[in-house]
């Protein structure tokens, strides 16, 4: 019977990746709650801006779905498992659910607020990655930030109409 070798991270020790994994799990939690909020807004937006916002919320939640997978797989690269229950995500996230009915403009303002939280969470991952020399997490985070900043600008421009 052949014994399986222990999983080995490429060039990183558990201690070197601990801070990155904590930051990635927090980022994942924020994105999961943000995703749910985007879906809810997509389903419930009404009014003159319905068609535009319905489509934009869909664009966002599809991208966020992709990003959550990238984050979770990055955690797996370090030999750990991402947090995976909704309770864990809600407890860990700084983004909160929207429980009351809101207008389309309030939805946009809420998304812009979430973008700020996501940006801070991305900075936490970026700083942890830079500290340990994790260039892959650095690159992933930078790509996410680039897109987030552009979408922030676009939703901000829309909110001034």
C-alpha positions in Angstrom: 0.0 0.0 0.0 1.4 3.4 -1.1 1.3 6.1 1.5 0.3 9.6 0.4 2.8 12.4 1.0 1.7 15.4 3.1 0.5 18.4 1.2 3.2 21.0 0.8 2.7 24.6 0.0 5.0 26.1 -2.6 7.5 28.0 -0.7 5.3 29.2 2.2 5.0 27.9 5.7 1.7 27.8 7.6 2.8 30.8 9.7 3.6 32.8 6.6 0.2 32.2 5.1 -1.9 32.5 8.3 -2.5 36.2 8.0 -3.3 35.9 4.3 -5.8 33.1 4.9 -7.5 35.1 7.7 -7.8 38.1 5.4 -8.9 36.0 2.4 -11.7 34.4 4.6 -12.9 37.8 5.6 -12.8 39.0 2.0 -14.8 35.9 1.0 -17.4 36.6 3.7 -17.8 40.2 2.5 -18.1 39.0 -1.1 -20.7 36.3 -0.2 -22.9 38.8 1.7 -22.4 41.4 -1.1 -23.4 38.7 -3.7 -26.7 38.0 -1.8 -27.5 41.7 -1.6 -26.9 42.2 -5.3 -29.2 39.2 -6.1 -31.9 40.7 -3.9 -31.5 44.1 -5.5 -31.6 42.6 -9.0 -34.9 40.8 -8.2 -36.6 43.7 -6.4 -35.5 46.9 -8.2 -38.5 48.9 -9.6 -39.1 52.2 -11.3 -37.7 54.2 -14.2 -34.2 52.8 -13.8 -35.4 49.2 -13.7 -33.9 48.0 -16.9 -30.5 49.6 -16.4 -30.1 48.7 -12.7 -31.5 45.2 -13.2 -28.8 44.5 -15.8 -26.0 46.2 -13.8 -26.8 44.3 -10.6 -26.7 41.1 -12.7 -23.4 42.0 -14.2 -22.1 42.6 -10.6 -23.4 39.4 -9.1 -22.0 37.3 -11.9 -18.6 38.8 -11.5 -18.7 38.5 -7.7 -19.7 34.8 -8.1 -16.5 34.3 -10.2 -14.4 36.2 -7.6 -15.7 34.2 -4.6 -14.5 31.1 -6.4 -11.0 32.6 -7.0 -10.8 33.6 -3.3 -11.9 30.2 -2.0 -9.5 28.4 -4.4 -6.7 30.6 -3.2 -7.3 29.6 0.4 -7.2 25.9 -0.8 -3.8 26.5 -2.4 -2.5 27.1 1.1 -3.8 23.7 2.2 -6.7 25.1 4.2 -10.5 25.2 3.7 -12.4 28.4 3.3 -15.2 29.2 5.7 -18.3 27.9 4.0 -21.6 28.4 5.9 -23.8 31.4 5.6 -23.7 31.8 9.4 -19.9 31.9 9.3 -19.9 34.5 6.5 -22.5 36.7 8.2 -20.6 36.6 11.4 -17.3 37.5 9.8 -18.4 40.0 7.2 -18.4 43.8 7.6 -21.0 44.0 4.9 -24.5 43.6 6.3 -27.7 42.4 4.7 -30.4 44.9 3.7 -33.5 43.8 5.5 -35.9 46.7 4.6 -37.3 47.7 1.2 -35.2 50.4 -0.4 -35.5 52.7 -3.5 -33.4 52.1 -6.5 -31.1 55.0 -5.6 -30.7 53.7 -2.0 -29.7 50.3 -3.6 -27.0 52.1 -5.6 -25.8 54.0 -2.5 -25.8 50.7 -0.5 -23.7 49.0 -3.3 -21.3 52.0 -3.2 -21.0 51.6 0.6 -20.2 47.9 0.1 -17.6 48.8 -2.4 -15.8 50.8 0.2 -15.9 47.8 2.6 -14.7 45.5 -0.1 -11.8 47.9 -0.9 -10.7 47.9 2.7 -10.9 44.1 2.8 -8.9 43.8 -0.4 -6.3 46.1 1.1 -6.0 43.8 4.1 -5.3 40.9 1.8 -2.9 42.9 -0.3 -0.9 44.0 2.8 -0.7 40.5 4.1 0.4 39.2 0.7 3.1 41.9 0.4 4.4 41.2 3.9 4.9 37.5 3.1 6.0 37.9 -0.6 2.9 36.2 -1.9 2.9 37.7 -5.4 -0.1 35.6 -6.7 -2.5 36.9 -4.0 -1.1 40.3 -4.6 -1.9 40.0 -8.3 -5.4 38.6 -7.7 -6.1 41.4 -5.2 -4.8 44.1 -7.6 -7.0 42.8 -10.4 -10.1 42.8 -8.1 -9.3 46.4 -6.9 -8.8 47.6 -10.5 -12.3 46.4 -11.4 -13.9 47.6 -8.1 -12.5 51.1 -8.5 -13.9 51.3 -12.1 -17.3 50.0 -11.1 -17.3 52.4 -8.1 -16.7 55.3 -10.5 -19.6 54.1 -12.8 -22.1 53.6 -10.0 -21.1 57.0 -8.5 -21.7 58.7 -11.9 -25.1 57.0 -12.1 -26.1 58.1 -8.6 -25.6 61.7 -9.6 -28.4 61.6 -12.2 
